[in-house]
Amino acid sequence: MLTIALSKGRILQKTLPLLKKAGLEIADKELNSRKLILDTNLDEVKVIVIRATDVPVFVQHGAADMGIAGKDVLLEHGANGLFELLDLNIAQCKLMVAASDKEKLKQDTLKIATKYVNSAKRYFDAKNQQTEIIKLYGAMELAPVVGLAHCIVDLVDTGNTLKANGLIPLEHIENISSRLVVNAASFKTKNAQIKTWIESIEKNL
């Protein structure tokens, strides 16, 4: 049995067609049910659909053999106990520093609002910039507007939300896309099965 953890939301919508091309289908009635473990068209493969931030946790601890999650989530998690084997080139965006202008970044102690605490800390530590990081779970763009922070670290796609709130992307931290990850132990014990799936998915990218 092979268990695959998929991220809810935007990534799921982009992942399903890719899996279908590779031969794995999940019926709409399964996706719309309240079941936590979903059946697929293949008896030997089950799927769990969970919050994006939980995917690397499930894979790391062996609750799922494989998973698909954004690089942003993997950077925050640290990716211990799992291998990142494939860039699926879907749900692409950028992790960036944004503020109203570049002068806002010139602070003795830079106040940053973000949910990407580890990524922000690594980036600014590498620049020897002293920071105070304020963890938020949403409405990031509001923080500089109301004086909570000098800047934000967040995912940027079109940049329209930043623009609407008087912010501009200033510094690029990382290119983000969805990655296929595998549990380290499963990669040894189910190597042939996992490699077959990786090859099938890679052929259809």
Stockholm file with secondary structure:
# STOCKHOLM 1.0

chainA/1-205         MLTIALSKGRILQKTLPLLKKAGLEIADKELNSRKLILDTNLDEVKVIVIRATDVPVFVQHGAADMGIAGKDVLLEHGANGLFELLDLNIAQCKLMVAASDKEKLKQDTLKIATKYVNSAKRYFDAKNQQTEIIKLYGAMELAPVVGLAHCIVDLVDTGNTLKANGLIPLEHIENISSRLVVNAASFKTKNAQIKTWIESIEKNL
#=GR chainA/1-205 SS CEEEEEESTHHHHHHHHHHHHTTCCCCHHHHTSSCSEEECSSTTEEEEEECGGGHHHHHHTTSCSEEEEEHHHHHHHCCTTEEEEEECCCSCEEEEEEESSGGGGCCSSEEEEESCHHHHHHHHHHTTCCEEEEECSSCTTHHHHTTSCSEEEEEESSSHHHHHTTCEEEEEEEEECEEEEEEHHHHHHTHHHHHHHHHHHHHTC
#=GC SS_cons         CEEEEEESTHHHHHHHHHHHHTTCCCCHHHHTSSCSEEECSSTTEEEEEECGGGHHHHHHTTSCSEEEEEHHHHHHHCCTTEEEEEECCCSCEEEEEEESSGGGGCCSSEEEEESCHHHHHHHHHHTTCCEEEEECSSCTTHHHHTTSCSEEEEEESSSHHHHHTTCEEEEEEEEECEEEEEEHHHHHHTHHHHHHHHHHHHHTC
//
